[in-house]
Structure formats: structure tokens, C-alpha cells
Amino acid sequence: MSTKPPASVPSSVRIAPAEDVDQDALCALYDAVGWSTYTHEPTQLLAAIRGSDFLVTAVEGDLLIGLARAISDDSSIAYVQDILVRPTHQGQGVGRLLLTAVLDRYKHVRQKVLLTDDRPEQLQFYASMGFKNTRDLTKTPLNAFVIIEGASLG
């Protein structure tokens, strides 16, 4: 599904589906990318990971360097909830391989959806992976709506 070949992922990096992940390694990864809001409640974060329908991790040695996860009915929709890669490993194609694993897992599913920040590098990355920003749709206009408990969305 990728339209751009992956960068040179080090051969020491293993990318594979996972059933579970160590809580400390998980929190360290989320903290490394600045998603510390999730790590304030580590048991809740771990429950979210365990509640995912699909989890794929990137590991180098014993270090969790990335993960992607999805929630899906495995028929009509797959929601990519998280994709994150340690800053020290970004730009090497790890994120592209993680997301490709998710997209391959759900290639039979009609809709793949994700929400992301408005940073240009993220918008460019997802566009390079075949996603369309709903702001740009003219032939089939769509809107996305969210409720995020505890956040001011003004």
C-alpha cells in the first residue's frame, strides 16, 4: 500500500505482530515521543494496548522502539489508534513498516481511519501512505468529529 519505498531500516530492527508488551517498555516509548499524558495512568495505557485488535511492534535488541495498533470490526472499518517511533529511530522507515503491517492486516477492510496532529511532517507521512485528508476531499466530502474527554477543543 506504500507509495514510497521505505528508508533503510537497520537489520537489527525486528517488526512483528505482538500479543502483549511490557508496561515499563511501553511507558518509556510513549514518554520518548512526548505522549506523557498516556503514561500518567500506565495500567490504563496497558489496558488500551491489550484491548487493541492488532498490535505490531518494532524492537531493536531488547528496546521497544516503535508500535502501531488498530481497533477494527474486521469487516467495514479499521481505526489506526497509535503509531509511534522513538525519535532516535525516526526517519529510518520504521514507522512506514509499522503502518504497512497494519494496512496489510486490514487490506480487506473498506475504511481505514486515523486522527493525527496538524504537523506538516505527519500530514506528509500519512499522505505518502495513501491516506487522504478529509479537508481536501471534493469528490466525496467527509467530515470527522471527535469528543476528547478532559480536553479543550476550541
C-alpha positions in Angstrom: 0.0 0.0 0.0 3.0 2.3 0.4 3.7 4.6 -2.5 7.3 5.3 -1.4 10.0 2.8 -0.7 11.0 2.5 3.0 14.2 4.2 4.1 17.0 1.9 5.3 15.6 0.2 8.3 18.6 -1.2 10.3 18.8 -5.0 10.0 18.8 -5.2 13.8 15.2 -3.9 14.0 12.5 -6.6 14.2 9.0 -5.7 13.2 6.3 -8.2 14.0 2.8 -8.6 15.4 2.7 -8.8 19.1 0.2 -10.1 21.7 1.4 -8.0 24.5 4.1 -5.5 25.6 5.9 -4.9 28.8 4.3 -1.9 30.7 7.7 -0.3 31.5 8.9 -0.5 27.9 5.5 0.8 26.7 5.6 3.8 29.0 9.2 4.5 28.1 8.3 4.6 24.4 5.3 6.9 24.9 7.4 9.2 27.1 10.1 9.2 24.4 7.7 10.7 21.8 6.2 13.1 24.3 2.9 11.4 24.8 3.2 11.5 28.6 -0.5 12.1 29.0 -0.9 8.4 28.4 1.8 7.4 30.8 0.2 9.1 33.8 -2.1 6.1 34.0 0.2 3.2 33.0 -2.4 0.5 33.8 -5.0 2.3 31.6 -2.4 2.6 28.8 -1.6 -1.1 29.0 -5.4 -2.0 29.0 -5.8 0.1 25.9 -3.0 -1.7 24.2 -4.4 -5.1 25.2 -7.8 -4.1 24.0 -6.5 -3.4 20.5 -7.5 -5.8 17.7 -4.0 -5.7 16.2 -0.6 -4.7 17.6 2.7 -4.6 15.8 5.9 -3.6 17.4 9.4 -2.6 16.4 12.2 -3.9 18.6 15.9 -3.4 18.5 17.7 -5.7 20.8 15.7 -5.5 24.0 14.4 -2.0 23.3 10.9 -1.2 22.1 11.5 1.4 19.5 8.0 1.7 18.0 4.5 0.3 17.7 1.3 0.7 15.8 -2.1 -0.6 16.8 -5.6 -0.7 15.4 -9.2 -1.2 16.5 -11.5 -2.8 14.0 -14.7 -4.8 13.3 -12.5 -6.6 10.7 -15.2 -6.0 8.1 -16.0 -2.4 7.3 -13.7 -0.2 9.4 -10.2 -0.2 10.9 -9.1 2.7 13.1 -5.4 3.2 13.4 -5.2 4.4 17.0 -1.4 4.8 17.6 1.7 4.8 15.5 4.8 5.9 17.3 8.6 5.6 16.8 11.3 6.7 19.2 12.9 10.0 17.9 16.3 8.3 17.7 14.8 5.9 15.1 12.5 8.2 13.2 13.3 8.8 9.5 14.6 5.3 9.0 11.4 3.7 7.7 10.3 2.1 10.9 7.0 3.9 11.0 6.4 3.1 7.4 6.9 -0.6 8.0 4.7 -0.5 11.2 1.8 1.2 9.3 2.2 -1.1 6.3 1.8 -4.0 8.6 -1.5 -2.5 9.9 -2.7 -1.7 6.4 -1.8 -5.2 5.2 -3.6 -6.8 8.1 -6.8 -4.9 7.2 -6.4 -4.8 3.4 -9.9 -6.4 3.0 -11.5 -3.6 5.1 -13.1 -0.8 3.2 -12.4 2.2 5.5 -9.1 2.9 7.3 -9.3 5.9 9.5 -6.9 7.8 11.8 -6.6 11.1 13.5 -3.4 13.0 13.7 -1.8 16.3 14.8 -1.6 19.1 12.2 2.2 18.9 11.9 3.4 19.1 8.3 5.7 16.0 8.6 2.8 13.9 9.9 0.4 15.1 7.2 3.0 14.4 4.6 3.8 10.9 6.0 0.1 9.8 6.0 -0.4 11.2 2.6 2.6 9.2 1.3 1.0 6.1 2.8 -2.2 6.7 0.7 -4.4 8.4 3.3 -6.4 11.4 2.2 -7.0 14.4 4.5 -10.8 15.0 4.8 -10.1 18.7 4.3 -9.0 18.0 0.8 -11.8 15.8 -0.4 -14.0 17.3 -3.1 -15.5 14.3 -4.9 -16.6 12.6 -1.7 -16.8 15.3 1.0 -16.3 13.9 4.5 -16.1 15.4 7.9 -14.5 14.0 11.1 -16.0 14.6 14.5 -14.4 13.9 17.9 -15.0 14.1 21.6 -11.9 14.0 23.8 -12.8 13.9 27.4 -10.9 16.4 29.5 -9.6 18.3 26.5 -10.5 21.8 25.4 -11.0 21.5 21.7 -11.8 25.1 20.8 
